[in-house]
Amino acid sequence: MMLFEDTELFASGNRGKKVFDLPDAEVMLIDNFFTKQESDFYYRELLEGTDWSEYEMEIFDKTVTVPRLVSWHEEDNKQDGLDNIPKWNPHLLDIRKRVENETALRFNAVLLNLYRNGKDGVAWHSDRTHRSGKDPIIASVSFGETRMFSLRHKFRKEQPQVDIPLYHGSFLLMAGTTNSFWQHQVPKTAKNILPRINLTFRMVLQ
């Protein structure tokens, strides 16, 4: 079965970098960062081989289960004194190496998100900074169904919202003061769509 044939990017071989001209932000996109064959392989391997779990968070004094599955991996396999963090498998290491070679940056943690269908998504937010600093660099890789990634400025209401479709095998980098001045989301959709896997690499304090 051929997966995710909703884009002509692989056929065109387009791998050009797109740098977005946004105030208070540094955002870069490479649509065809991984080949079609690589993207299909990593999608299947991560979908079936990852220990996915539900994640609960506090919102307005209520505990809610976020609408997606997650898996957190950290280089020393420890977080907040716990030693049950899943280890990095060879596929995660290979993907991280590709990202680090592209960016000349070092990442020691990755959050995997599984959007099972259109009912899964992420509401408007900026990433938490207690372990990654005020302006973390987030390197995002996507496999699977194309989902929209939206950005909005926190303070400049006249600044238009930015909508970026993240395709199978794409790579998005958010750096600079993006996290301080912008929020992002992955909106839900009523469309009947296949799963999407997103990996967000980052550097966290040990």
Stockholm file with secondary structure:
# STOCKHOLM 1.0

chainA/1-206         MMLFEDTELFASGNRGKKVFDLPDAEVMLIDNFFTKQESDFYYRELLEGTDWSEYEMEIFDKTVTVPRLVSWHEEDNKQDGLDNIPKWNPHLLDIRKRVENETALRFNAVLLNLYRNGKDGVAWHSDRTHRSGKDPIIASVSFGETRMFSLRHKFRKEQPQVDIPLYHGSFLLMAGTTNSFWQHQVPKTAKNILPRINLTFRMVLQ
#=GR chainA/1-206 SS CCCCCCCSHHHHTCCCEEECCCTTCEEEEETTSSCHHHHHHHHHHHHHHSCCBCCEEEETTEEEECSSEEEEEETTSCBTTBCCCCCCCHHHHHHHHHHHHHHTCCCCEEEEEEECSTTCCEEEECCCCTTTCSSCCEEEEEEESCEEEEEEESSCTTSCCEEEEECTTEEEEEETTHHHHEEEEECCCSSCCCCEEEEEEECCCC
#=GC SS_cons         CCCCCCCSHHHHTCCCEEECCCTTCEEEEETTSSCHHHHHHHHHHHHHHSCCBCCEEEETTEEEECSSEEEEEETTSCBTTBCCCCCCCHHHHHHHHHHHHHHTCCCCEEEEEEECSTTCCEEEECCCCTTTCSSCCEEEEEEESCEEEEEEESSCTTSCCEEEEECTTEEEEEETTHHHHEEEEECCCSSCCCCEEEEEEECCCC
//
